[in-house]
Amino acid sequence: MFAETIQIVRLAWFLVFGAMLSTFRNAFHLTRTTPGASYLHAATRERVILGVIEALLIVAAVTTTMLLHGADAVTAILGGLGPHSLSGTTVLPTALSGGLPDAARTTASVGSPVLAFALAVLGVVLAAAGALLASAAKRALGALFTGNLGVKENHVLITTGPYALVRHPIYLGVLIFTFGTGLVFDRGVVVLLAAALVPCFLVQASIEDRIFAAHFGAEHATYRARVPAVLPWPRPR
């Protein structure tokens, strides 16, 4: 029963992933400015370098998830044939029979369908929460949203909604989504890739803060003193 239910939970993750891709479909222009936008301050080179690293980590996380999940599916299909279904010989190589996927599990959920189900449910909730947070932050920015690191003409410092929680809620949302993905598919390697995103986002956040501080001055200093950068805790005192 749990195995079938987990597949439904994982299907829900694919729906969340598709919705998130749709929301951020125009966020992958690493060097091109938004049409019609004029940037007063920009850090294009840093954005390209960090964007490539972050894209590689996210693609690696998603690709690893798909490949290992596919290995599980092949294992299930071949396992259903029986160990002696082809010419009386064993047809399951060690990697497909569970060795490779099991080695990448996040916890001792191997052999524990209840724990695997609990992790999948927790993961899809986290993934959905991360996607909602990132999407809400993008909506709060409106026309100010861009894939570049910079300040546009007539730029306004957004400090409400998700931006009252952290100064860079889109980064936080992507982190939560990626960690959740690792739990949905029970893959420790995906969680590690998500952890590798943390320093990238922290560096990118510091670059944005530097640009915003130069442009907004005291307004940004007050905001920065009140609201943390990427992780909501600890709060500034």
C-alpha positions in Angstrom: 0.0 0.0 0.0 2.8 2.5 1.0 4.7 1.9 -2.3 1.7 2.8 -4.4 0.9 5.9 -2.2 4.5 7.1 -2.4 4.2 7.1 -6.2 1.2 9.4 -5.9 3.2 11.7 -3.6 6.0 11.8 -6.1 3.6 12.6 -8.9 2.5 15.6 -6.8 6.2 16.7 -6.7 6.3 16.6 -10.5 3.3 18.9 -10.6 5.0 21.3 -8.1 8.2 21.2 -10.1 6.3 22.0 -13.3 4.5 24.9 -11.7 7.8 26.3 -10.4 9.5 26.0 -13.8 6.5 27.8 -15.4 6.8 30.6 -12.8 10.5 31.2 -13.4 10.7 30.4 -17.1 12.2 33.9 -17.8 14.8 33.7 -15.0 17.5 31.9 -16.9 18.9 34.8 -18.9 22.4 35.0 -17.3 23.7 37.9 -19.4 20.8 39.4 -21.1 18.9 42.3 -19.4 15.2 42.4 -19.2 13.7 44.0 -22.4 13.3 47.7 -21.9 15.2 47.7 -18.6 18.0 50.1 -17.9 20.4 49.1 -15.1 22.0 51.8 -12.9 24.1 49.2 -11.1 24.8 45.6 -12.2 27.2 42.7 -11.5 26.8 40.8 -14.8 30.1 38.9 -14.6 29.4 37.7 -11.0 25.9 36.8 -12.0 27.1 34.6 -14.9 29.6 32.8 -12.8 27.3 32.1 -9.9 24.3 31.5 -12.2 26.3 28.7 -14.0 27.3 27.1 -10.7 23.8 27.2 -9.3 22.3 26.0 -12.6 24.7 23.0 -12.6 23.9 22.1 -9.0 20.2 22.3 -9.6 20.4 20.4 -12.8 22.6 17.8 -11.1 20.1 17.5 -8.3 17.1 17.0 -10.6 19.0 14.7 -13.0 20.3 12.6 -10.2 16.8 12.3 -8.8 15.4 11.2 -12.2 18.2 8.7 -12.9 18.0 7.0 -9.5 14.3 7.0 -9.5 14.5 5.5 -13.0 16.8 2.8 -11.6 14.2 2.0 -9.0 11.5 1.7 -11.7 13.7 -0.6 -13.8 14.5 -2.7 -10.7 10.7 -3.1 -10.0 10.0 -4.1 -13.6 12.9 -6.6 -13.9 12.2 -7.8 -10.4 8.7 -8.7 -11.5 10.0 -10.9 -14.1 11.7 -13.1 -11.6 15.4 -13.9 -11.2 15.4 -16.7 -13.7 13.0 -15.3 -16.3 15.6 -15.1 -19.1 17.2 -18.3 -20.2 17.2 -19.6 -16.7 19.9 -17.1 -15.6 19.8 -14.1 -13.3 19.2 -10.9 -15.2 19.5 -8.3 -12.5 22.9 -6.7 -12.2 24.0 -5.6 -8.8 23.4 -1.8 -9.5 19.8 -2.3 -10.6 19.0 -4.8 -7.9 19.2 -2.1 -5.3 22.9 -1.5 -4.6 23.2 1.8 -6.3 19.9 3.3 -5.2 20.2 2.1 -1.7 23.6 3.6 -1.3 22.1 7.0 -2.1 19.3 6.8 0.4 18.9 9.6 3.0 18.1 7.5 6.0 17.6 3.9 7.1 14.3 4.0 5.2 15.6 1.1 3.0 13.3 -1.7 4.0 11.0 0.6 5.9 8.1 1.6 3.7 6.4 3.6 6.5 9.5 5.7 7.0 10.0 6.1 3.3 6.3 7.3 3.0 6.7 9.7 5.9 9.8 11.2 4.3 8.1 11.5 0.9 5.1 13.3 2.4 7.4 15.7 4.4 9.5 16.3 1.3 6.6 17.2 -1.0 5.2 19.6 1.7 8.7 21.2 1.9 9.0 21.3 -1.9 5.5 22.9 -2.2 6.3 25.4 0.6 9.6 26.4 -1.1 8.0 26.8 -4.5 5.2 28.9 -3.0 7.6 31.1 -1.2 9.8 31.6 -4.3 6.7 32.3 -6.4 5.2 34.7 -3.9 8.5 36.6 -3.8 8.6 36.9 -7.6 5.1 38.2 -7.6 6.0 40.7 -4.9 8.8 42.0 -7.1 6.5 42.3 -10.1 8.3 44.1 -13.0 11.4 44.5 -10.8 12.1 40.8 -11.0 15.1 40.0 -13.2 17.6 37.2 -13.7 20.4 39.7 -13.3 22.1 41.2 -10.2 21.4 44.9 -10.5 19.3 47.9 -9.8 16.9 49.3 -12.5 15.8 52.8 -13.1 13.0 53.8 -10.7 13.8 50.7 -8.6 11.9 50.4 -5.3 13.2 48.5 -2.3 10.6 45.8 -1.6 10.4 45.0 2.2 6.9 43.5 2.6 5.4 40.1 2.1 8.1 37.4 1.8 10.7 40.2 1.9 9.7 40.8 5.5 10.9 37.3 6.4 14.2 37.4 4.6 15.9 39.8 2.2 16.3 37.1 -0.4 13.2 34.8 -0.2 13.6 33.4 -3.7 16.9 31.8 -2.7 15.4 30.5 0.5 12.4 29.0 -1.5 14.7 27.2 -4.0 16.8 25.8 -1.1 13.6 24.5 0.7 12.3 23.1 -2.6 15.6 21.2 -3.3 15.9 19.8 0.2 12.3 18.7 0.0 13.1 17.0 -3.4 15.8 14.9 -1.7 13.3 13.7 0.9 10.5 13.0 -1.7 12.8 10.6 -3.6 14.8 9.6 -0.5 18.1 10.6 -2.0 20.9 11.8 0.2 23.0 13.0 -2.8 20.2 15.5 -3.7 20.2 16.8 -0.1 24.0 17.3 -0.4 23.6 19.1 -3.7 21.1 21.4 -2.0 23.6 22.1 0.8 26.1 23.0 -1.9 23.7 25.7 -3.1 23.8 27.5 0.3 27.3 29.1 -0.1 26.4 30.1 -3.7 23.3 31.8 -2.6 25.0 33.5 0.3 27.7 35.0 -2.0 25.0 36.1 -4.5 23.0 37.6 -1.7 26.1 39.6 -0.5 26.6 40.9 -4.0 23.0 42.1 -4.2 23.2 43.6 -0.8 26.3 45.5 -1.8 24.6 46.9 -4.9 21.4 47.8 -3.0 23.4 49.4 -0.2 25.2 51.7 -2.7 21.9 52.6 -4.3 19.4 52.9 -1.4 21.7 54.0 1.3 20.1 54.4 4.7 16.9 52.8 3.6 18.7 49.5 2.9 20.8 49.8 6.0 17.7 50.0 8.1 16.1 47.0 6.3 19.3 45.0 6.6 19.5 45.6 10.3 16.0 44.3 10.7 15.7 41.4 8.3 18.2 38.5 7.8 19.6 37.7 4.4 18.7 34.1 3.3 18.1 32.0 6.4 15.3 33.4 8.6 17.1 32.6 11.8 18.8 34.0 13.8 17.0 37.3 13.5 19.2 40.5 13.7 19.0 42.1 17.1 
